Amino acid sequence: MTSQADMYIPKPLGGSLPVPEAFTNASQEREHRKRSLAAAFRVFGKLGLAEGIAGHITVRDPEFHDHLWVNPYAVHFSKIRPEDLIRITEAGEVVEGEGPVNAAAVAIHCGIHRTNPSVIAAVHTHSVYGRAFSTLHQPLLPLNQEACVYFENQVLFSGDVVVLSGDEGERIGRALGSSKSVIMLNHGLLTVGNSVEAAAYRFIAMERCCQIQLLAQAAGEVRALPDEEARLVKAQIGSDYVAWLGFRGLMSAHLDD
């Protein structure tokens, strides 16, 4: 459920903004979440955020809260449709769908969802700038409006480079706490949200913020915004609703089906 506080955004001129759809039953919401998840994969494919067999996005089932929908292993993001998705338990057991599931997806995502009941969706891919930035062992700085979203809203996590351990996701989940994003050191980025759209947009924006900070630091000394200004901007544009809204724009630009 999205609260009014979470949906804060300056009012636009000339009309009202769209809001997330409300559903009368779990079946309708399940189909919506699966369509959104498949759309997120295809957008990520269009944006070059797929890297071989690595990367996964999960969304919690609205009826069976300890079940997750995830992508099939070794299928390119750009080819994934709702009917390709696989439903697994938080223990990693396949209960619906065909094909293998990446063991790293089970290790990371199942643990995060199990540890953080409020997390509806989680995103982790091996993106170029996220991987590069993760080697610096430092947080994103509030250098601009978009980067303020991650101010006091990110954690640095040191874990296995190849994540196969069953408790790794739980450790990430505990480290995450109430934050929405993780820089997995020497590994990449991970984001969460109260919808697929929010988690996906938060990841895409974080990847771009990594790119900007890498460029800025390569050019010379950077100067971050003051803490209070960063907090104010985050309060204005850092909600799941604003991220949801941002992803709607990306879907309209990158998907034609």
C-alpha positions in Angstrom: 0.0 0.0 0.0 1.4 3.4 -1.0 0.9 6.1 1.6 0.3 9.7 0.8 3.6 10.6 2.3 5.3 8.2 0.0 3.5 9.8 -3.0 4.8 13.3 -2.3 5.8 15.1 -5.5 5.4 18.7 -6.6 2.0 19.0 -8.4 2.3 19.3 -12.2 0.5 22.0 -14.2 -2.5 21.2 -16.3 -3.6 17.9 -15.0 -3.1 15.1 -12.4 -0.4 12.4 -12.4 -1.2 8.7 -12.8 -1.2 6.5 -9.7 -0.6 2.8 -9.3 -3.5 0.6 -10.2 -5.6 -0.8 -7.4 -6.6 -4.5 -7.7 -9.7 -6.3 -6.3 -8.1 -9.7 -6.1 -4.7 -11.4 -6.0 -5.0 -13.0 -9.5 -5.3 -9.6 -11.2 -2.4 -8.2 -9.2 -0.3 -11.3 -9.9 -0.8 -10.8 -13.7 0.1 -7.2 -13.3 3.3 -7.9 -11.4 4.3 -10.5 -13.9 3.7 -8.1 -16.8 5.7 -5.4 -15.0 8.5 -7.8 -14.3 8.8 -9.0 -17.9 8.6 -5.3 -19.1 11.5 -4.4 -16.7 13.6 -7.2 -18.1 13.0 -6.0 -21.7 13.8 -2.4 -20.7 17.0 -3.5 -19.1 17.8 -5.4 -22.3 17.2 -2.3 -24.4 19.5 -0.3 -22.1 22.3 -2.7 -22.2 22.0 -3.8 -18.5 22.2 -7.5 -19.3 25.6 -9.2 -18.9 25.6 -12.8 -20.1 23.9 -15.1 -17.7 24.2 -12.8 -14.7 21.5 -10.6 -13.2 18.0 -11.1 -11.8 14.9 -9.2 -10.8 12.3 -10.6 -8.5 8.9 -9.7 -7.4 6.9 -11.1 -4.5 3.7 -13.0 -5.3 0.7 -11.0 -4.0 -1.1 -14.1 -2.6 1.7 -16.4 -1.6 4.0 -13.9 0.1 6.8 -16.3 0.6 6.9 -17.0 -3.2 8.8 -14.9 -5.7 8.7 -14.6 -9.5 12.1 -14.6 -11.2 13.6 -14.8 -14.7 14.6 -18.2 -16.2 18.4 -18.8 -16.3 20.4 -18.0 -19.4 17.5 -16.3 -21.3 18.4 -12.8 -22.4 16.5 -10.0 -20.7 15.2 -8.7 -24.0 13.4 -11.9 -24.8 11.6 -12.5 -21.5 7.8 -12.5 -21.5 5.3 -13.0 -18.6 4.8 -16.6 -19.5 8.6 -17.3 -19.2 8.7 -16.3 -15.6 9.3 -18.9 -12.8 7.7 -18.9 -9.4 9.9 -20.1 -6.5 9.6 -20.3 -2.8 11.9 -18.3 -0.5 13.7 -21.6 0.0 14.5 -21.7 -3.7 12.1 -24.5 -4.7 10.4 -24.1 -8.1 6.6 -24.3 -7.9 5.5 -22.9 -11.2 7.1 -22.5 -14.6 9.8 -24.4 -16.6 13.5 -24.1 -16.9 16.4 -23.6 -14.4 16.8 -20.7 -12.0 20.1 -19.0 -11.4 21.5 -20.2 -8.0 22.8 -16.7 -7.3 19.3 -15.3 -7.7 18.1 -17.8 -5.0 21.0 -17.0 -2.7 20.7 -13.2 -3.0 17.0 -12.5 -3.6 15.4 -15.2 -1.5 17.4 -14.0 1.5 16.5 -10.4 1.0 12.8 -11.0 0.6 12.9 -13.4 3.6 14.6 -10.9 5.8 12.7 -7.8 4.6 8.9 -8.5 4.4 8.2 -5.0 3.1 10.4 -5.5 0.0 8.1 -6.3 -3.0 10.8 -6.3 -5.7 14.6 -6.5 -5.9 17.0 -5.8 -8.7 20.6 -6.9 -9.3 22.4 -6.9 -12.6 26.1 -6.7 -13.5 25.9 -3.2 -15.0 29.1 -1.6 -16.3 29.3 1.6 -14.2 27.9 -0.1 -11.1 30.6 -2.7 -11.2 33.3 -0.1 -11.8 32.0 2.1 -9.0 31.8 -0.8 -6.6 35.6 -1.2 -6.7 36.0 2.3 -5.1 34.5 1.1 -1.8 32.7 4.4 -1.3 29.1 5.7 -1.4 27.5 7.8 -4.0 27.8 11.5 -3.2 24.9 13.9 -3.5 26.5 15.6 -6.5 23.2 16.5 -8.2 19.4 16.1 -7.9 19.3 12.4 -8.9 22.1 11.4 -6.7 20.4 12.9 -3.6 17.9 10.0 -3.8 20.7 7.7 -2.5 21.9 10.1 0.2 21.6 8.2 3.6 19.7 5.6 1.5 22.5 3.2 0.5 24.7 0.7 2.2 28.1 -0.7 1.3 28.2 -4.5 1.6 31.2 -6.7 1.4 30.4 -10.3 0.5 31.3 -13.1 -1.8 32.2 -12.1 -5.4 30.3 -15.1 -6.7 27.2 -15.4 -4.5 26.1 -18.9 -3.9 26.0 -19.1 -0.1 22.5 -19.5 1.2 22.9 -16.9 3.9 24.4 -14.2 1.7 21.0 -12.7 0.8 20.0 -12.6 4.5 23.2 -10.8 5.3 22.5 -8.3 2.5 18.9 -7.9 3.8 20.0 -7.2 7.3 22.6 -4.7 6.1 20.0 -3.0 3.9 17.7 -2.2 6.8 15.3 0.6 5.7 17.6 1.7 2.9 16.6 1.1 -0.7 20.0 0.4 -2.4 23.2 -1.5 -1.9 26.7 -1.1 -3.3 28.0 -4.7 -3.3 31.7 -4.1 -3.1 33.6 -5.5 -6.1 30.3 -6.8 -7.4 27.7 -4.2 -8.4 24.5 -2.6 -7.4 21.2 -3.8 -5.9 18.0 -1.9 -5.4 14.6 -2.7 -3.8 11.2 -1.1 -3.9 7.5 -1.5 -3.2 6.9 -2.4 -6.9 8.9 -3.7 -9.8 8.7 -0.3 -11.4 10.2 1.5 -8.3 13.0 -1.0 -7.8 13.9 -1.1 -11.5 13.9 2.7 -12.0 15.9 3.1 -8.8 18.6 0.7 -10.2 18.7 2.5 -13.6 19.1 5.9 -12.0 21.7 4.6 -9.6 23.7 3.2 -12.5 23.7 6.6 -14.2 24.7 8.3 -10.9 27.7 6.0 -10.7 28.6 6.9 -14.2 28.4 10.7 -13.4 30.4 10.4 -10.3 33.1 8.4 -12.0 33.3 11.0 -14.8 33.3 13.9 -12.3 36.0 12.4 -10.1 38.1 11.6 -13.2 37.9 15.3 -14.2 39.0 16.7 -10.8 37.8 17.5 -7.3 34.1 17.1 -6.8 31.9 19.2 -4.5 28.8 17.5 -3.0 25.7 19.3 -2.0 25.3 20.2 1.7 23.7 17.4 3.8 20.5 19.4 4.6 19.9 20.2 0.9 20.5 16.6 -0.1 18.0 15.5 2.5 15.4 18.0 1.3 15.8 16.8 -2.3 15.6 13.2 -1.3 12.3 13.9 0.6 10.9 15.4 -2.6 11.9 12.9 -5.2 13.2 9.8 -3.3 9.9 7.9 -2.8 8.8 4.7 -4.4 6.0 6.6 -6.1 8.4 8.9 -7.9 10.5 6.0 -9.0 7.3 4.2 -10.2 6.4 7.2 -12.2 9.9 7.4 -13.7 9.8 3.8 -14.9 6.5 4.4 -16.7 8.3 6.9 -18.9 11.0 4.5 -19.6 8.5 1.8 -20.6 6.7 4.1 -23.0 10.1 5.1 -24.6 11.6 1.6 -24.9 8.8 -0.9 -25.3 6.4 -1.1 -28.2 4.4 -4.1 -27.0 
